[in-house]
Amino acid sequence: MSKILIIEDEAPLAEGLAWSLRYEGFEALHAQNGDRGLELAQSSQPDLILLDLMLPGRSGIEICQELRGMGEAPIIMLTARGSESDKVMGLAMGADDYVTKPFSTPELIARIRAVLRRVRSRQGTEAAPVETLAYGPVRMNLVSRKVTVKGTPTELTRREFDLLEAFMSHPGRVFTRETLLSRVWGEAEFIDDRTVDVHVRWLRQKIEEEPGRPLLIQTVRNVGYRFGE
């Protein structure tokens, strides 16, 4: 289990992000200012650090410099400032990646995984990543983002693909609409749970033999959806 340290003064954002990280199998720690972040970085030895650029007191740039002097944990900077000069400065100070707010939580988690893969590859500890998922007649390649149903290529939108990946990664699990919204759309987007219903309907039309009598994506009354058994 990789340990992620979040140094972010916006408590609701940090708490939502920590929840999403734990849901994805990470251990998440949170510090609301730079000094506390430095303490946790030294005591907990995180595998990766998410660092807000606009912190109260000392700036994220200054904290980034100190973190770089303490260890080799990769750093992804989070900031509402998206100018090229800000990005260059952050990367020059030792950040490994840069994400501008508001961001999609699934995209951020994908970047976290990518950075961790690069680090582990350099260290020679990278495990073989899961590249394909399969259930019944459906096959999906997570690298090429291609899906086939009974061997026939099926075009999915980005959201449909991410939704199907969530389902196929956890066959038999019941997902609430709120969980799917958080996982696929992220907390930064202002949408309601009807969006999930619409995308499930579209996805059924593409992967179910009889969309009106679905066998793969099943509705769990008053709760949400379950994929497979």
C-alpha positions, 0 to 999 in steps of 0.5 A: 500500500503506497502512502500519500501525504497531502499538504493542503490547507483547504480541508474539504478538498483534502478530506475528499481527496484522502477519501478517494485515495483510500478508496483506491487502495492508498494510505492517505495522510493530511497536513494543513500547513507546510510546517506540519507537512514537513514533520509528517514527511520526516516521520511517516516517509510517504511514497508520494507528496501532494503539495499545494502551492498556495499555503498559509505562511510559507509557500509551497515552493519553499516547502518543496525545496525543504522536502527535496532536501529531506528525501526522494519522495516524488512531489505533485504540486496542486495549485489554482495558478496555472501560468507557465511561469508557475509550472516552470518554477514548481518543476525547477524547485523539484516537483515531479508533476503539476496539476491545476485546480479544479482537477478531476480526481480520477485524472489526479489518481492516474497521475499519482500512479504514473509517477509512482510507476516511474519511480519504481521502474527506476528503482527496479521494484515495479510490479507488472501493471494490470493492462486488461480486464475481462468479464463475460463477453467484455474485454477492455485494454486499460493501456489502449483504452479499447473495448471489445464485446464478443470480439467486436470493437466497441467505441466508448466515450471517456466517461463510459470507459471510466465507468466500465473500468470501475465496474469491471475492476470490482465485479459483484460490488454494489456501487452507490451513485454517489460513489460512482460520481466521485470515482468517475467524475470527481468532486470538482464537477457540479453534477447530480446522480441522474448523470450516472443513470444516463451514462449507465443507460448509454453503456448498457446499449453498447455492451448488453445483448438486451439493454432493456434486460441487462445481465451485466450492469444490474440495478440495485433498487434504492442503492445503485448498480452492480456489475456481474454476479 
